[in-house]
Amino acid sequence: MKLKVCGMKYNPTEVAELQPDYMGFIFWEPSSRFFHGKTPDLPTTIKKVGVFVDAAIDEIAQKVEQHGLQSVQLHGAESPELCQSLKNRFPELEIIKVFTIKDSFNFELLTPYETVCDYYLFDTKGKLPGGNGYTFDWSILEDYPSTKPYFLSGGIGPDSTEELKSFLHSPASKYCQVIDVNSKFEIEPGLKNIEKLSEFKELLTNNH
């Protein structure tokens, strides 16, 4: 099971020392974790993810080139056409399309994206596009109709370990490839608690 740490801002270099598989930088200005400036050089084993919400394709392309992004996470109502255009421009770029879930989910929404993105990301539906700090009912994913790998996100923290263990041993997690964490591992928005992250990473490594 891979780990993504999102909402990088104040201590990305320390987080990188933990060797997560993905690190997310949020390029959506209203976010308290909005990243501006130069992203750090990361080890080649860590994929640098840019997080966008309904950004224009030229803005996304500019950030991909400026920061050397290997992945983009699309958190808004981005169309399959936009995903395809990004693929055409950057064939190597991983595209992660986000869908939010509260009490239920219509999996037919995934169909138009099957051929144009590399991963789905399932997050909790809340007031903000991400970073709401709540989990959704993971058992909904028992009905997942696709074979596309997905990221699991939304309020996962140090206190989620028991539920996470049982989820990872359930059929619903068959295509879950990455656990995505953010606000529950923070001292303040954008400042990660390295000790808690380290313990969580160890748990993920030992449990799958």
C-alpha positions, 0 to 999 in steps of 0.5 A, spaced: 500 500 500 502 506 497 502 513 501 500 520 499 502 526 503 498 532 501 497 539 503 505 540 503 507 547 505 512 548 511 516 542 511 516 538 505 523 536 505 522 533 512 516 529 509 520 527 503 525 524 508 520 519 510 519 516 503 512 517 501 510 515 494 507 521 493 507 528 495 501 533 494 502 541 492 495 544 492 495 550 487 488 552 489 489 559 492 483 559 497 486 553 500 490 554 507 495 549 504 496 553 497 503 552 495 507 558 492 514 559 490 519 553 488 517 546 490 523 542 493 527 537 489 524 530 491 528 524 491 526 520 484 522 515 488 517 520 490 512 523 485 510 530 485 503 531 485 499 538 483 492 539 486 488 543 482 480 545 482 477 547 475 484 550 473 484 552 466 488 547 462 494 552 460 495 554 468 495 546 469 500 545 463 504 551 466 505 548 473 507 541 470 513 544 467 515 549 472 515 544 478 516 538 474 510 535 476 509 527 475 502 527 477 496 532 477 490 531 481 483 534 479 479 536 484 473 540 481 468 538 475 474 537 470 471 534 463 474 527 460 476 532 454 480 536 459 484 530 462 485 527 454 488 534 452 493 533 458 494 526 456 496 529 449 500 534 452 504 530 457 503 523 455 507 521 461 503 525 466 499 521 471 492 524 471 488 522 478 481 524 477 477 526 484 470 524 486 467 525 492 462 521 496 458 522 502 452 517 503 452 514 497 455 514 490 453 513 483 459 509 480 456 511 473 459 518 473 466 514 472 465 511 466 467 517 461 473 518 465 475 510 464 480 511 458 482 518 460 485 518 467 490 513 471 487 513 477 481 515 481 481 518 488 475 518 492 474 523 498 469 525 503 464 530 500 464 537 504 464 544 504 471 544 501 474 541 495 478 536 499 481 537 506 474 537 510 477 532 515 472 527 515 471 520 512 466 517 508 463 510 509 468 506 505 463 500 504 460 504 499 466 501 495 464 494 495 460 496 489 466 499 485 465 497 478 472 498 475 479 495 475 482 502 475 486 503 481 484 508 486 486 513 492 483 513 498 482 520 501 478 524 506 479 524 514 484 519 515 488 520 521 492 516 526 485 514 530 483 511 523 488 505 523 483 500 526 478 501 521 483 502 515 486 495 517 479 492 516 478 496 510 485 493 507 483 486 508 476 487 505 474 486 498 472 493 497 480 495 497 482 490 492 483 496 487 485 501 492 493 502 491 494 509 495 492 512 502 492 519 501 493 523 508 493 530 510 489 534 515 489 529 521 497 529 520 498 536 521 500 541 527 497 547 523 495 547 516 501 545 511 505 543 517 506 536 518 507 532 524 513 528 522 513 523 528 505 521 527 506 520 519 512 516 520 508 511 525 502 511 520 507 509 514 510 503 518 503 501 519 501 501 512 508 497 510 506 492 515 499 491 514 499 489 507 
